Amino acid sequence: MAERRPFRFEKLEVWQSARALAKLIYSLSEPFPQREQFGLTSQLRRAAVSISANIAEGSGKNSDRDFARFLEQAYGSAMECASLVLLAVDLGYLPQPQADEPLEKLHALSNQIAALNRSLGVEQQKTMIPKARATPASARRPSTFDLRPST
């Protein structure tokens, strides 16, 4: 039988790192209390899985702009995962020394995602900050910092 051809995303080091992180998160969250099975455990695992899933999904898109959007989602999932690891420490489910490894891996992974996103050369649209509109000088209110004479 012929050897399977790898998918495009399987060749990406960032996807491989994300996959390894998800496996680590699964093993670290295994001893969490049973009462957290549908709470923190599930949320943490879903966030970790979402990182590699978004990288994979984005790599299959037809444009770099679409890929960049999925990389932003992966980055957001990495931040969510880091926050949940810290919460697990706060709740006493994960000793701080055990949390250091996934947090270090998340930091490195977020840098990899950001670097890949930058390498695409796609200018990201700033959806959170509305674009400034040019205001005619006559409509501007005088400011103590405005040195132009008022009209």
C-alpha angles and dihedrals in degrees: 000000000000120000115258116254111235121241117249093253093054089068092056114100090208091058091048090052091049092050092051090049092053090053090050092049091051092053094044093049094048094092094047112123117280089238087066094055092105095029128045096356093054095042093048093049093046091051091050093048091046092063096063092034093057092047090051094045093047093050089060095056123106098235138046088231090060091045090051091053091055091047088055088053090050090050090051091051089051090054090048090050092051091050092050092049089054090049090051088055091048091051092049095244094116124035113232094243089057091047093056094074098054091041091053090047091048091051092051092043093051088052090051092050092048092048092050090048091051091047090060088067093219115146106229118229111237101228095167095058117055115228114259114248121217109253117206114242091243091059095049119105114230115258131197085237094049107096094184115106114255117245 
